[in-house]
């Protein structure tokens, strides 16, 4: 992947002397990032929708997660594992169920804008909550159930086998340690693109801005 938009934000004069930090790119060779992701990242910074906080954009269809600092500089890009069921909403009451009790149809990763951060969990210690109310977090792949082959799915070049979790987002332990944990130590904003819902429904302000820009061109 060409990390051509590694610095979406406008550097201040104070940053002029700073050496740029190379982004960590774990995406498979020749795998592209969608124009929607690039445009959304630009809009987040231009509109200050992240309010200066670091942010991540997750593309479920491409099984990608891109992480930016508060100024819009790309810190890393990597494959991710997402909910095994396609869908953009969280089923009522799913957060109160044990993983094994969640019906297959309800194992979705919700779409939308979420403000999250590190916090305690009942059974996994301190985790990075994307959305506490729906019990969706980002965490490194673990051995888990061997039959699920999560590490192998994450390493495969195709996104087609990356839908396997109960709704949470998994990344490699290396990416989690290098990028996720340090970037979101004080929290951040998470944008998850939809499977089925429209962009207008999921990110109405972004969609309106995008439509206006396209008309003006």
Backbone torsions as a table, in degrees:
resi	resn	phi	psi	omega
1	UNK	NA	135.9	175.7
2	UNK	-86.7	116.2	-178.5
3	UNK	-84.7	62.9	-172.6
4	UNK	-74.0	-16.4	-177.5
5	UNK	-113.6	39.6	-175.7
6	UNK	-64.9	-21.9	178.9
7	UNK	-130.6	82.9	180.0
8	UNK	-76.1	-34.3	-178.2
9	UNK	-72.9	160.3	176.8
10	UNK	-86.4	122.1	179.9
11	UNK	-71.9	139.7	177.3
12	UNK	-85.7	171.0	-179.4
13	UNK	-61.7	-33.5	-179.5
14	UNK	-65.7	-26.9	-178.0
15	UNK	-84.3	-8.3	-172.2
16	UNK	-57.6	-37.0	-176.9
17	UNK	-87.4	-8.9	-176.9
18	UNK	-75.9	141.1	177.7
19	UNK	-82.6	131.1	179.7
20	UNK	-64.4	143.4	178.8
21	UNK	-92.9	128.5	-179.0
22	UNK	-65.3	133.3	178.8
23	UNK	-73.5	146.9	177.4
24	UNK	-86.2	117.3	-177.8
25	UNK	-112.0	106.3	177.9
26	UNK	-108.7	8.2	179.0
27	UNK	-69.0	149.6	178.2
28	UNK	-58.4	148.6	178.0
29	UNK	-56.0	140.8	177.0
30	UNK	69.2	8.1	177.0
31	UNK	-88.8	124.8	-175.0
32	UNK	-93.0	158.0	172.8
33	UNK	-98.5	136.4	-174.6
34	UNK	-69.4	154.2	176.5
35	UNK	-60.9	-32.5	179.2
36	UNK	-62.2	-43.5	179.0
37	UNK	-63.1	-45.1	-179.1
38	UNK	-63.1	-44.3	179.7
39	UNK	-66.4	-39.6	179.3
40	UNK	-63.8	-42.2	178.7
41	UNK	-61.5	-43.3	178.3
42	UNK	-62.8	-40.2	-179.8
43	UNK	-67.6	-39.5	179.6
44	UNK	-55.9	-46.5	-178.2
45	UNK	-72.3	-45.7	-177.3
46	UNK	-62.1	-35.5	-178.1
47	UNK	-93.1	-4.3	-175.3
48	UNK	56.8	34.0	-179.9
49	UNK	-64.1	-25.3	178.8
50	UNK	-85.8	-6.1	177.7
51	UNK	52.0	37.6	176.1
52	UNK	84.1	-3.3	179.1
53	UNK	-84.6	153.0	172.3
54	UNK	-61.7	156.4	-179.2
55	UNK	-146.3	161.1	177.2
56	UNK	-131.1	144.3	174.0
57	UNK	-117.6	127.7	-178.5
58	UNK	-117.6	125.8	-179.7
59	UNK	-108.3	102.0	-176.3
60	UNK	-64.2	-40.0	-177.6
61	UNK	-62.3	-38.1	-179.9
62	UNK	-93.4	-4.5	-178.9
63	UNK	56.6	47.5	-177.5
64	UNK	-123.3	148.2	170.4
65	UNK	-130.4	127.7	178.7
66	UNK	-118.5	131.7	-173.5
67	UNK	-116.2	131.5	-178.1
68	UNK	-124.9	150.7	173.3
69	UNK	-81.6	-179.2	-174.8
70	UNK	-63.7	-20.4	178.9
71	UNK	-93.4	0.6	178.7
72	UNK	91.9	9.6	176.9
73	UNK	-81.0	131.7	-179.6
74	UNK	-69.0	122.7	178.5
75	UNK	-96.1	-31.1	-179.7
76	UNK	-174.5	156.4	177.4
77	UNK	-138.0	136.3	-175.8
78	UNK	-156.9	159.1	172.4
79	UNK	-71.6	154.7	177.5
80	UNK	-138.1	158.7	173.1
81	UNK	-103.0	140.3	-176.5
82	UNK	-129.9	178.5	-177.8
83	UNK	-55.1	139.4	-175.8
84	UNK	-68.4	-22.6	179.4
85	UNK	-98.4	136.4	175.4
86	UNK	-77.5	142.4	-177.2
87	UNK	152.1	160.2	-171.5
88	UNK	-120.5	-0.8	-178.8
89	UNK	-121.2	155.6	178.8
90	UNK	-92.6	131.3	179.1
91	UNK	-67.3	139.4	179.3
92	UNK	-55.7	133.5	175.5
93	UNK	81.1	-2.5	-174.7
94	UNK	-66.5	-28.6	-178.1
95	UNK	-66.4	-22.2	-179.1
96	UNK	-91.1	2.0	-178.0
97	UNK	-96.8	148.6	169.6
98	UNK	-68.6	153.4	-176.0
99	UNK	-52.3	-45.0	-176.9
100	UNK	-67.1	-16.9	-178.5
101	UNK	-89.9	-9.7	-177.6
102	UNK	-76.0	120.6	178.4
103	UNK	-59.5	148.9	-178.1
104	UNK	-53.7	-40.0	-176.7
105	UNK	-67.9	-18.9	-176.5
106	UNK	-100.5	7.4	-179.1
107	UNK	-86.9	63.1	-176.1
108	UNK	-104.7	152.7	168.0
109	UNK	-100.2	113.3	-174.4
110	UNK	-65.6	150.6	176.9
111	UNK	-99.0	155.0	177.1
112	UNK	135.5	-170.0	178.2
113	UNK	-103.7	126.8	-177.7
114	UNK	-131.5	142.4	173.6
115	UNK	-106.9	120.2	-174.4
116	UNK	-139.2	-175.9	-179.7
117	UNK	179.2	177.3	-179.6
118	UNK	-71.2	143.8	177.9
119	UNK	-168.0	172.1	-178.4
120	UNK	-74.8	154.8	172.8
121	UNK	-129.4	164.6	-177.1
122	UNK	-69.7	-40.7	-170.9
123	UNK	-124.8	0.5	-175.3
124	UNK	-129.0	16.3	-179.2
125	UNK	71.8	-145.1	-178.9
126	UNK	-84.0	124.0	-177.7
127	UNK	-129.9	163.5	175.7
128	UNK	-91.9	104.0	179.9
129	UNK	-79.3	125.7	169.0
130	UNK	-82.4	-45.6	177.5
131	UNK	-146.7	103.6	-175.1
132	UNK	-62.8	-39.7	-175.0
133	UNK	-62.8	-30.6	178.8
134	UNK	-104.6	9.3	176.1
135	UNK	58.4	38.6	177.9
136	UNK	-103.5	125.4	-179.6
137	UNK	-134.9	167.3	171.9
138	UNK	-106.4	128.5	177.2
139	UNK	-149.8	160.3	-179.6
140	UNK	-71.2	153.0	176.0
141	UNK	-63.6	142.6	176.7
142	UNK	-124.2	175.9	-179.3
143	UNK	-60.9	-45.0	175.4
144	UNK	51.6	-133.8	178.2
145	UNK	-91.7	113.6	-176.5
146	UNK	-53.5	-35.0	-177.1
147	UNK	-64.7	-21.3	-179.5
148	UNK	-77.2	-18.5	175.6
149	UNK	48.7	49.7	-175.0
150	UNK	-64.9	-42.4	179.8
151	UNK	-63.6	-40.3	179.6
152	UNK	-67.1	-40.3	178.2
153	UNK	-62.8	-41.4	-179.2
154	UNK	-65.4	-33.2	-177.0
155	UNK	-85.3	-12.8	-177.6
156	UNK	-70.4	149.5	-177.2
157	UNK	-73.5	-14.7	-177.2
158	UNK	-102.6	143.0	176.5
159	UNK	-79.6	-5.6	-171.6
160	UNK	-66.5	-21.3	-177.9
161	UNK	-108.4	18.6	-175.0
162	UNK	-94.9	7.6	178.1
163	UNK	-100.7	97.7	-172.7
164	UNK	-147.5	-13.0	-174.3
165	UNK	-84.5	177.1	176.7
166	UNK	-85.3	1.4	179.4
167	UNK	140.7	-25.3	179.2
168	UNK	-73.8	167.8	178.3
169	UNK	-105.4	127.2	177.4
170	UNK	-108.6	139.8	170.8
171	UNK	-130.3	171.0	179.8
172	UNK	-66.5	150.9	177.3
173	UNK	-56.7	-35.8	-179.5
174	UNK	-65.9	-45.0	-179.8
175	UNK	-67.4	-37.4	178.8
176	UNK	-62.2	-45.8	-177.0
177	UNK	-70.4	-44.4	-175.4
178	UNK	-72.9	-40.7	-169.3
179	UNK	-116.4	-55.2	-171.3
180	UNK	-62.2	-54.4	-172.3
181	UNK	-63.9	-38.9	-178.6
182	UNK	-77.2	-39.4	-177.3
183	UNK	-65.3	-39.9	-173.5
184	UNK	-105.6	25.1	-179.6
185	UNK	-56.1	-34.9	179.9
186	UNK	-108.4	21.0	178.1
187	UNK	93.1	176.6	-179.0
188	UNK	-178.5	-173.0	-178.4
189	UNK	-117.2	138.5	-175.0
190	UNK	-124.9	127.7	-179.8
191	UNK	-115.3	120.3	-179.3
192	UNK	-116.7	118.2	-179.3
193	UNK	-68.8	149.3	-175.7
194	UNK	-79.9	155.3	170.4
195	UNK	-80.9	-49.5	-171.4
196	UNK	-122.2	-34.5	-178.1
197	UNK	-67.6	159.1	179.3
198	UNK	-79.9	159.6	174.7
199	UNK	-63.7	-34.6	179.7
200	UNK	-62.6	-35.1	178.9
201	UNK	-77.4	-36.4	-173.9
202	UNK	-83.5	-44.5	179.7
203	UNK	-131.3	75.0	-172.2
204	UNK	-59.6	-40.3	-177.6
205	UNK	-69.2	-39.7	176.6
206	UNK	-64.2	-45.2	-178.8
207	UNK	-61.9	-40.3	179.0
208	UNK	-65.2	-43.2	178.7
209	UNK	-63.1	-40.4	-179.5
210	UNK	-64.5	-43.8	-179.1
211	UNK	-64.5	-40.8	179.4
212	UNK	-62.7	-42.0	179.9
213	UNK	-64.6	-41.5	-179.3
214	UNK	-66.4	-36.4	179.2
215	UNK	-67.4	-41.6	-177.2
216	UNK	-66.7	-25.5	178.3
217	UNK	-81.7	NA	NA
